[in-house]
Amino acid sequence: MQYPPLSVYVHIPWCIHKCPYCDFNSHEFKDQNLQNNEEAYTNALVKQIDNYNLEPKRSIHSIFFGGGTPSLFSPKAFDSLINKLEKTFGLDRNCEITIEANPGTFDKKHFCGYKDVGINRMSLGVQSFNHNHLKKLERIHNPEEAFNAANLAVEIFDKVNIDLMFALPNQTLEDVKNDITRALEVGTSHISYYHLTIEPNTLFYKFPPKLPDEEKSAEIFDLITEELNAAQFAHYETSAYAKKDNQCLHNLNYWNFGDYLGIGAGAHSKLSYEGKIFRRSCFKNPRDYIKNANSHNFYDDEKLLSANDLTFEFMMNALRLNNGFNQSLFEQRTNLPISIIDKELNLAKDKKLIIQKNGRIKPTLLGQNFLNELLQIFLKD
């Protein structure tokens, strides 16, 4: 059996301040002894890596340190984790290794240290270069800190992504243009642009701000795509724009339904094994995760994916790619014939949401703009 590429996601769950829109598994760091937390958590991560024994042995395609705020941890912690992953699995020759960083925690010594231990890509959570928007989002950095951190990141790392957000309260087209201008000024090669959505279990859900309506949001989105296309950034995925050869390899593996190991509190895994595909999730609370690691018990849930699960999850990922996917990829990654979704594909074509031609399936512009409606077609009971 030919296995898909294997990525690794490592979750660092702490941050300095929980943003009001954030529904990720992140926890405000209140214990001042960060070094002890870092050491205990890193030791638990190493134990989880030790717990894996994949047969046949598979090398790692990409590593992503996400959070939370991974840049709270020292280069030493990431050095031990990268070395452990390399010894346990081996790394592909061109393995992409990304760290997420908050401009409010940037430090030149740390940034250089991350590069020295093998991290070759940084994803910087700027969200906006506008003071009022940053204040509303309760970010811990100001526009100048964001710009300086981005400049430093581009100076140090081979590849840099800048996260920005749109459809913010009272955001104007001019605000968006200014954010894009500042991001381009630093010379980044990748921009992720996320629509602010109000998620359950967030402060914004409890106290919702007034957001732009759908028409205004669509106008902003069109402006973003127009401005970035003019700057030679291709819109290759729902929320991602990149210059040539600068797409995020880690995320591309997700969207192409590759395998990934989730290491750390609340992290999820998807693994192919002998024609079956499993999902696992780790204990969500960091304290529970660390405590259970001592007995090599890391997971609170495991599931064998059904045919319905596989078809929906594949389409949910692959249709994020504006260029779509080859039908053969569906069959390789799900171990199912493409004919199993003929009815759904025909319905999507009838609604002009996809194009199916020469063995390739891709969303139309209408399908990209109404992705949720497109995905609903493939959701089976």
Secondary structure, DSSP 8 states (H G I E B T S, - for coil): -----EEEEEEE-EESS--TT--SS-EE---S-HHHHHHHHHHHHHHHHHH---SS---EEEEEEEES-GGGS-HHHHHHHHHHHHHHT-EEEEEEEEEEE-GGG--HHHHHHHHHTT--EEEEEEE-S-HHHHHHTT-S--HHHHHHHHHHHHHH-SEEEEEEEES-TT--HHHHHHHHHHHHHTT-SEEEEEE----TTSHHHHS------HHHHHHHHHHHHHHHHHTT-EEEETTEEE-TT-S-HHHHHHHTT-EEEEESTT-EEEEEETTEEEEEEE-SSHHHHHHHHTTT--EEEEEE--HHHHHHHHHHHHTTBTT-EEHHHHHHHHSS-GGGGHHHHHHHHHTTSEEEETTEEEE-HHHHHTHHHHHHTT---
